[in-house]
Amino acid sequence: MTNLTTNEAEVLNAILESDYQVSDEKDEVVGNAVWTWSVADYVEAQGKAFSGVVSSLVKKGFAETQENGNDSIMWITSEGWDAANA
């Protein structure tokens, strides 16, 4: 079992609850990219703190990201889904 920090759990849940998420089914959510700002708008960690949380999730294999700035996207991995739903 992987321990998530409060901020990591909050970001994973924000990915799952993003307005740009297509479903609540694992096979449709895993790998589905959402705008990073659509996640950041709904979590307490902002700026560099948000970036640090996302970096931690990527390092743990729970999320992936692409691009930077306003065009950045992120998605949850299968491992991230499992951690968020543990």
Backbone torsions as a table, in degrees:
resi	resn	phi	psi	omega
1	MET	NA	132.8	-180.0
2	THR	-96.9	133.4	177.1
3	ASN	-84.8	129.0	175.4
4	LEU	-104.4	141.8	170.9
5	THR	-73.7	166.0	177.0
6	THR	-57.8	-44.0	-179.6
7	ASN	-66.2	-39.0	178.2
8	GLU	-64.0	-44.8	178.3
9	ALA	-61.6	-39.8	179.9
10	GLU	-64.0	-41.7	179.3
11	VAL	-68.0	-44.2	177.6
12	LEU	-59.0	-44.0	178.5
13	ASN	-65.5	-34.9	177.9
14	ALA	-67.6	-35.0	174.6
15	ILE	-62.5	-45.7	-178.5
16	LEU	-65.7	-30.1	-176.5
17	GLU	-100.8	5.5	-179.8
18	SER	-55.4	145.0	175.6
19	ASP	-61.6	-19.0	-177.9
20	TYR	-96.4	5.3	177.2
21	GLN	-79.0	142.0	-172.0
22	VAL	-91.3	-17.0	-171.9
23	SER	-163.4	178.6	169.5
24	ASP	-119.1	15.3	177.7
25	GLU	-95.5	133.9	-174.7
26	LYS	-52.1	-47.5	-175.2
27	ASP	-67.1	-18.1	177.8
28	GLU	-97.9	-23.1	-177.0
29	VAL	-88.1	-42.2	-178.3
30	VAL	-60.7	123.2	179.7
31	GLY	85.7	-5.5	178.4
32	ASN	-81.8	115.5	-176.0
33	ALA	-76.3	139.3	173.4
34	VAL	-125.8	156.5	177.3
35	TRP	-63.8	134.1	179.8
36	THR	-59.7	-38.3	-179.7
37	TRP	-65.3	-26.7	178.6
38	SER	-71.8	-17.6	174.4
39	VAL	-90.3	-47.6	-176.5
40	ALA	-60.3	-31.6	-179.2
41	ASP	-64.6	-16.9	-173.0
42	TYR	-119.2	19.3	178.4
43	VAL	-127.1	157.4	-178.5
44	GLU	-71.1	-41.3	-179.0
45	ALA	-68.2	128.6	-178.8
46	GLN	-129.7	160.3	175.7
47	GLY	60.5	-130.4	-178.0
48	LYS	-64.1	-31.7	177.9
49	ALA	-64.3	-42.6	177.5
50	PHE	-62.5	-45.3	178.6
51	SER	-58.9	-39.8	178.6
52	GLY	-64.7	-40.7	178.5
53	VAL	-64.5	-45.3	179.7
54	VAL	-62.6	-43.5	178.0
55	SER	-59.0	-40.7	178.3
56	SER	-63.9	-43.1	178.6
57	LEU	-63.5	-40.2	177.8
58	VAL	-64.5	-45.6	-179.8
59	LYS	-60.2	-37.0	179.1
60	LYS	-79.1	-9.2	179.8
61	GLY	84.4	16.7	-177.0
62	PHE	-93.5	-16.1	-179.4
63	ALA	-152.1	163.1	175.0
64	GLU	-134.5	155.8	179.0
65	THR	-136.4	163.1	176.3
66	GLN	-150.2	142.2	179.7
67	GLU	72.6	-179.0	178.2
68	ASN	-138.2	165.3	176.2
69	GLY	70.0	-149.4	-175.4
70	ASN	-67.0	-18.3	-178.7
71	ASP	-96.2	8.0	-176.5
72	SER	-75.4	148.1	178.0
73	ILE	-129.2	160.3	176.9
74	MET	-147.7	158.3	178.3
75	TRP	-149.4	158.4	-179.9
76	ILE	-91.7	144.8	176.2
77	THR	-94.3	172.7	176.9
78	SER	-60.1	-40.4	178.0
79	GLU	-65.3	-37.4	177.4
80	GLY	-65.4	-40.6	176.2
81	TRP	-58.4	-49.0	-178.8
82	ASP	-60.5	-42.2	179.8
83	ALA	-65.7	-40.2	-179.0
84	ALA	-69.5	-26.6	-176.2
85	ASN	-106.3	13.7	-179.2
86	ALA	-75.5	NA	NA
